[in-house]
Amino acid sequence: MDGPGVRRVVAGVSGSLGSLTALHRAAAEARLHGGELRAVLAWEPPGGDIVHRGGPCPAPLAAWRRMACTRLLTALEDAFGDAGPGVPLECLVVLGKPGAVLVEAADRSDDLLVVGAGARGRLRRAVWPSVARHCLARARCPVLAVPPSALHDSFEAAHRRNIWKLPLDTWELTE
């Protein structure tokens, strides 16, 4: 469906809550502009590139790619259910670092790249580089960094309490 007047909206998908929020926003932008949605999931082998640099073994790489495909399909199901996004959808599962893969997938100047901005603290930023920052600095098209959902903070607080085995008051989640 690529052609003149058809805007592609490229969404980075990881399966996280932030990426699902970004996926919803990307679908809304595609509907608004009569475009198509390109859902992109970047994956790397466990242990990174070093694991298969000397000579990739096809069996594990194929298994890891299947797992990445399953993760993308699960994320789309979680985001849209059986109804789908309501716009033409193209799915890409690409081996590589997420930032670089997304910038390459949104390679036209009239594309719109949508990524989750994520809740970032100083420690997280030091340990895990931000995909959104990479895309904002290197993309050849407009980039929309979608902030986390308002429910994200509540979920994270409940998750932290669960990890530390602290009592959880479910009434806090309804506020």
ABEGO torsion letter per residue (X at the ends): XBEBGBBBBBBBBAGBAAAAAAAAAAAAAAAAAGBBBBBBBBBBBBGEAAAAAAEBBAAAAAAAAAAAAAAAAAAAAAAAEAAEAGBBBBBBBBBEBAAAAAAAABABAABBBBBBAEBBBAAAAAABBBAAAAAAAABABBBBBBBBBAAAAAAAAAAAAAAAGBBBBAAAAAX
